[in-house]
């Protein structure tokens, strides 16, 4: 957009917007909170979270293994708004504040056990019956929905 096509009233509004460094500062407590959460999330990626302590019984060693995952998201923002004081000049802007939020989710579930004896090493999977049942119910529900849709078209 060229300057000659830019509406004057919008130009005045833009001139009234001023940002200072103080508005864009993130409080130390917020940064510390984010750092702590990131440290916790990174600790989940440690190999110790996936492989448990070996259990030895005679000549047999058992090592539990797990599936570990995590997700995290956060956001920060600062805003401005119109001046609350009715005596302020037209177009005056005041700091509207700042804020942030975030959330995360970690999970871990056993998936197998590594069994080592002098003769062999084998992996014994752990079957999650709940997960299998949920997958079967979801598949069954999807099939019913598709058959129902197909029969309506005829």
MARTITOR-681832 format. One record per residue: residue number from 1; x, y, z of N, C-alpha, C, O in turn. Coordinates in steps of 0.02 Angstrom, whole numbers, plus 50000, padded with zeros to 5 digits. Layout:
MARTITOR-681832
NUM	X	Y	Z	X	Y	Z	X	Y	Z	X	Y	Z
...
end
This chain:
MARTITOR-681832
1	50043	49941	50000	50000	50000	50000	50045	50061	50000	50090	50067	50041
2	50031	50106	49956	50072	50166	49952	50046	50218	50001	49989	50214	50023
3	50089	50266	50018	50071	50318	50067	50010	50359	50045	49970	50380	50087
4	50003	50370	49979	49948	50412	49957	49881	50377	49963	49829	50409	49962
5	49881	50309	49970	49818	50272	49978	49804	50255	50051	49752	50226	50066
6	49849	50272	50096	49841	50255	50167	49793	50306	50199	49808	50366	50198
7	49737	50284	50227	49689	50331	50257	49720	50372	50313	49757	50344	50355
8	49706	50436	50314	49736	50481	50364	49716	50461	50435	49758	50465	50480
9	49653	50440	50446	49633	50423	50514	49672	50363	50540	49687	50360	50600
10	49689	50315	50496	49730	50259	50517	49801	50282	50532	49833	50257	50578
11	49826	50328	50492	49893	50355	50503	49897	50388	50572	49947	50379	50607
12	49845	50425	50592	49843	50456	50658	49843	50404	50713	49877	50412	50763
13	49804	50350	50702	49801	50296	50752	49870	50264	50761	49890	50248	50817
14	49905	50254	50706	49972	50223	50711	50021	50269	50746	50064	50245	50783
15	50015	50334	50735	50060	50381	50768	50049	50380	50844	50096	50392	50882
16	49987	50366	50865	49972	50367	50936	49999	50306	50972	50008	50307	51033
17	50013	50252	50935	50039	50191	50966	50113	50199	50980	50153	50212	50935
18	50130	50193	51043	50201	50195	51061	50216	50136	51106	50176	50119	51150
19	50271	50105	51095	50291	50048	51135	50358	50064	51166	50404	50088	51133
20	50363	50050	51230	50427	50060	51262	50454	49992	51283	50417	49943	51284
21	50517	49989	51300	50549	49926	51318	50516	49894	51379	50516	49833	51385
22	50490	49935	51423	50460	49909	51484	50399	49865	51469	50387	49816	51504
23	50361	49882	51417	50302	49843	51399	50320	49774	51374	50281	49727	51383
24	50377	49766	51344	50396	49703	51313	50439	49659	51359	50458	49604	51339
25	50452	49680	51419	50492	49640	51466	50452	49582	51492	50392	49589	51506
26	50484	49525	51498	50452	49466	51527	50477	49461	51598	50537	49460	51610
27	50431	49457	51647	50452	49454	51717	50497	49394	51730	50490	49341	51700
28	50545	49403	51776	50592	49350	51793	50557	49287	51818	50578	49231	51802
29	50503	49296	51856	50466	49238	51882	50437	49197	51825	50436	49135	51828
30	50414	49230	51772	50387	49195	51714	50441	49156	51678	50431	49097	51661
31	50499	49187	51668	50554	49153	51635	50578	49093	51676	50593	49040	51649
32	50581	49102	51741	50603	49047	51785	50554	48990	51782	50574	48932	51780
33	50489	49005	51781	50438	48953	51776	50445	48915	51711	50439	48854	51710
34	50456	48950	51656	50464	48918	51591	50526	48874	51590	50524	48818	51565
35	50581	48899	51618	50643	48860	51620	50633	48796	51661	50657	48743	51641
36	50599	48802	51719	50587	48743	51760	50546	48691	51723	50561	48631	51726
37	50494	48713	51688	50452	48666	51651	50491	48634	51594	50484	48574	51582
38	50532	48672	51559	50572	48644	51505	50622	48593	51532	50633	48541	51501
39	50653	48608	51589	50700	48560	51620	50665	48494	51636	50693	48441	51624
40	50603	48499	51663	50566	48438	51679	50549	48398	51616	50553	48337	51615
41	50530	48434	51563	50513	48401	51501	50574	48367	51470	50569	48312	51443
42	50631	48399	51473	50692	48371	51445	50715	48310	51485	50742	48263	51456
43	50703	48311	51550	50723	48254	51591	50685	48190	51572	50709	48135	51584
44	50627	48198	51543	50588	48140	51520	50624	48104	51464	50617	48043	51457
45	50663	48140	51424	50698	48111	51366	50760	48071	51387	50794	48043	51344
46	50775	48068	51451	50833	48032	51476	50823	47956	51465	50768	47930	51472
47	50877	47922	51449	50874	47850	51438	50850	47813	51501	50819	47760	51497
48	50863	47841	51560	50841	47811	51623	50765	47810	51629	50738	47771	51668
49	50731	47853	51592	50658	47854	51593	50630	47797	51550	50573	47777	51560
50	50670	47772	51503	50646	47719	51458	50666	47650	51484	50626	47604	51481
51	50727	47643	51508	50751	47579	51534	50757	47584	51609	50791	47628	51636
52	50723	47538	51644	50725	47538	51716	50789	47505	51742	50830	47480	51704
53	50797	47507	51807	50855	47476	51839	50852	47400	51828	50800	47369	51838
54	50908	47370	51807	50909	47297	51798	50896	47260	51864	50920	47280	51917
55	50857	47207	51860	50842	47165	51918	50877	47099	51906	50865	47065	51856
56	50921	47080	51954	50960	47018	51946	50935	46966	51996	50926	46980	52056
57	50925	46906	51971	50904	46849	52013	50942	46788	51987	50924	46759	51936
58	50993	46769	52022	51035	46714	51999	51071	46733	51935	51105	46784	51932
59	51063	46691	51883	51094	46704	51818	51049	46744	51771	51068	46755	51713
60	50991	46765	51795	50944	46800	51752	50942	46874	51770	50941	46893	51828
61	50942	46915	51717	50936	46988	51726	50874	47011	51688	50864	46993	51630
62	50832	47050	51722	50771	47076	51691	50777	47152	51689	50792	47184	51740
63	50765	47181	51630	50768	47254	51622	50699	47278	51597	50680	47262	51541
64	50663	47314	51639	50599	47341	51616	50609	47399	51567	50655	47439	51575
65	50566	47403	51517	50569	47458	51468	50501	47492	51465	50449	47461	51478
66	50502	47556	51447	50440	47594	51445	50439	47639	51384	50491	47657	51356
67	50379	47657	51364	50369	47708	51313	50357	47773	51350	50314	47777	51394
68	50395	47824	51333	50391	47888	51369	50380	47943	51317	50412	47943	51265
69	50336	47989	51332	50325	48045	51287	50302	48106	51325	50281	48103	51382
70	50307	48162	51292	50285	48224	51323	50269	48275	51269	50295	48274	51214
71	50225	48320	51287	50207	48376	51244	50202	48439	51288	50185	48435	51347
72	50218	48496	51259	50215	48557	51297	50202	48615	51250	50222	48615	51192
73	50167	48665	51276	50156	48725	51239	50147	48784	51286	50122	48776	51342
74	50168	48841	51265	50159	48901	51306	50158	48962	51261	50179	48960	51204
75	50133	49015	51289	50132	49077	51251	50136	49137	51298	50117	49134	51356
76	50161	49191	51271	50167	49253	51308	50137	49308	51265	50137	49304	51204
77	50112	49358	51297	50085	49414	51258	50085	49478	51297	50084	49479	51358
78	50085	49532	51260	50080	49598	51289	50033	49637	51244	50033	49628	51183
79	49993	49679	51273	49944	49715	51232	49935	49786	51253	49957	49807	51307
80	49902	49822	51211	49885	49891	51225	49811	49900	51212	49781	49860	51176
81	49783	49950	51241	49713	49964	51230	49701	50038	51234	49746	50077	51251
82	49640	50059	51218	49625	50130	51221	49630	50156	51293	49619	50119	51340
83	49647	50219	51299	49654	50249	51365	49587	50247	51402	49535	50260	51372
84	49589	50231	51465	49528	50227	51505	49504	50296	51527	49445	50305	51542
85	49548	50343	51529	49532	50411	51552	49496	50449	51497	49524	50460	51443
86	49432	50470	51509	49395	50506	51457	49426	50574	51441	49411	50602	51388
87	49468	50602	51484	49501	50666	51472	49564	50660	51430	49596	50710	51414
88	49583	50598	51413	49643	50587	51373	49631	50612	51302	49575	50612	51278
89	49684	50635	51269	49676	50656	51200	49652	50599	51156	49666	50540	51171
90	49616	50615	51103	49590	50564	51057	49647	50521	51031	49700	50547	51011
91	49637	50456	51031	49687	50411	51004	49741	50393	51054	49787	50356	51037
92	49738	50419	51116	49790	50402	51166	49785	50328	51183	49730	50300	51187
93	49842	50298	51192	49845	50226	51207	49883	50216	51271	49932	50250	51285
94	49859	50169	51311	49895	50153	51373	49914	50079	51371	49887	50041	51332
95	49960	50060	51413	49981	49991	51417	49922	49948	51440	49889	49966	51489
96	49911	49893	51407	49856	49849	51425	49877	49792	51469	49834	49756	51494
97	49942	49782	51479	49965	49728	51522	49997	49672	51481	50004	49676	51420
98	50017	49622	51516	50047	49565	51483	50028	49503	51522	50004	49506	51579
99	50038	49446	51491	50020	49384	51524	50048	49325	51485	50078	49333	51432
100	50038	49269	51512	50062	49208	51479	50028	49147	51509	49995	49151	51561
101	50036	49093	51476	50007	49031	51500	50040	48973	51465	50075	48981	51415
102	50029	48916	51491	50058	48857	51461	50030	48794	51491	49994	48795	51541
103	50048	48740	51461	50026	48675	51486	50069	48621	51457	50106	48631	51409
104	50064	48563	51485	50104	48508	51461	50074	48442	51482	50029	48439	51524
105	50100	48389	51453	50075	48323	51468	50133	48274	51460	50168	48275	51409
106	50144	48233	51510	50194	48180	51508	50158	48113	51516	50107	48108	51550
107	50185	48062	51484	50157	47996	51496	50213	47944	51493	50264	47954	51460
108	50202	47890	51527	50248	47834	51525	50207	47771	51537	50163	47770	51580
109	50222	47719	51498	50187	47656	51507	50236	47600	51492	50277	47606	51447
110	50231	47545	51529	50275	47489	51516	50259	47457	51448	50200	47449	51431
111	50310	47438	51410	50298	47407	51345	50330	47338	51339	50305	47296	51301
112	50384	47325	51375	50417	47260	51369	50465	47250	51427	50481	47295	51465
113	50488	47187	51431	50541	47170	51479	50595	47133	51441	50581	47087	51402
114	50657	47153	51452	50713	47118	51421	50737	47066	51472	50756	47084	51528
115	50738	47004	51451	50759	46950	51496	50824	46921	51468	50826	46896	51412
116	50877	46926	51508	50942	46901	51487	50964	46844	51533	50967	46851	51594
117	50978	46787	51502	51005	46729	51538	51072	46712	51505	51088	46739	51452
118	51111	46666	51534	51174	46647	51501	51162	46617	51431	51207	46620	51389
119	51104	46588	51419	51091	46554	51356	51060	46599	51303	51071	46590	51243
120	51020	46648	51324	50984	46689	51275	50964	46757	51303	50964	46769	51364
121	50947	46801	51257	50918	46866	51274	50853	46871	51235	50853	46863	51174
122	50799	46883	51270	50735	46889	51235	50696	46949	51261	50706	46973	51317
123	50652	46972	51219	50609	47029	51237	50538	47004	51243	50510	46975	51197
124	50510	47014	51302	50441	46993	51315	50396	47054	51316	50400	47094	51362
125	50354	47063	51264	50310	47122	51263	50258	47120	51317	50236	47066	51338
126	50238	47178	51340	50184	47185	51388	50123	47209	51349	50123	47263	51320
127	50071	47168	51349	50011	47185	51311	49966	47229	51354	49947	47211	51410
128	49950	47288	51327	49905	47335	51360	49834	47319	51337	49812	47342	51285
129	49798	47279	51378	49731	47257	51360	49684	47316	51350	49642	47314	51305
130	49690	47367	51390	49647	47426	51383	49657	47459	51315	49608	47478	51282
131	49718	47467	51294	49733	47498	51230	49706	47456	51172	49678	47483	51125
132	49714	47391	51176	49689	47346	51125	49612	47350	51122	49584	47353	51067
133	49580	47350	51180	49506	47354	51182	49482	47420	51153	49433	47421	51115
134	49515	47476	51170	49495	47541	51143	49504	47544	51067	49462	47572	51032
135	49558	47515	51043	49569	47513	50970	49515	47471	50936	49490	47491	50883
136	49497	47415	50966	49444	47372	50937	49377	47409	50937	49341	47407	50887
137	49360	47442	50992	49296	47478	50995	49295	47536	50945	49243	47548	50914
138	49350	47571	50938	49353	47626	50889	49345	47599	50818	49308	47629	50779
139	49378	47545	50802	49372	47515	50736	49301	47492	50723	49273	47504	50670
140	49271	47459	50772	49203	47434	50766	49154	47493	50756	49110	47489	50714
141	49162	47546	50795	49119	47605	50787	49127	47637	50719	49077	47658	50690
142	49188	47642	50694	49201	47670	50628	49168	47627	50574	49138	47654	50527
143	49172	47562	50580	49142	47517	50531	49066	47525	50530	49035	47526	50477
144	49035	47530	50589	48962	47539	50593	48942	47605	50560	48893	47608	50523
145	48980	47658	50574	48965	47723	50545	48970	47721	50469	48928	47750	50434
146	49021	47688	50442	49030	47684	50370	48975	47642	50337	48950	47661	50284
147	48957	47587	50367	48902	47545	50339	48837	47584	50341	48798	47581	50294
148	48826	47621	50394	48765	47662	50400	48762	47715	50345	48710	47725	50314
149	48818	47748	50333	48822	47800	50280	48810	47769	50211	48774	47797	50170
150	48842	47712	50200	48835	47680	50134	48764	47657	50122	48740	47660	50065
151	48729	47634	50173	48661	47609	50164	48612	47668	50153	48560	47659	50122
152	48627	47727	50179	48584	47786	50169	48587	47811	50097	48538	47837	50071
153	48643	47803	50064	48652	47828	49996	48611	47789	49945	48595	47816	49892
154	48593	47728	49961	48555	47685	49913	48485	47703	49914	48445	47673	49878
end
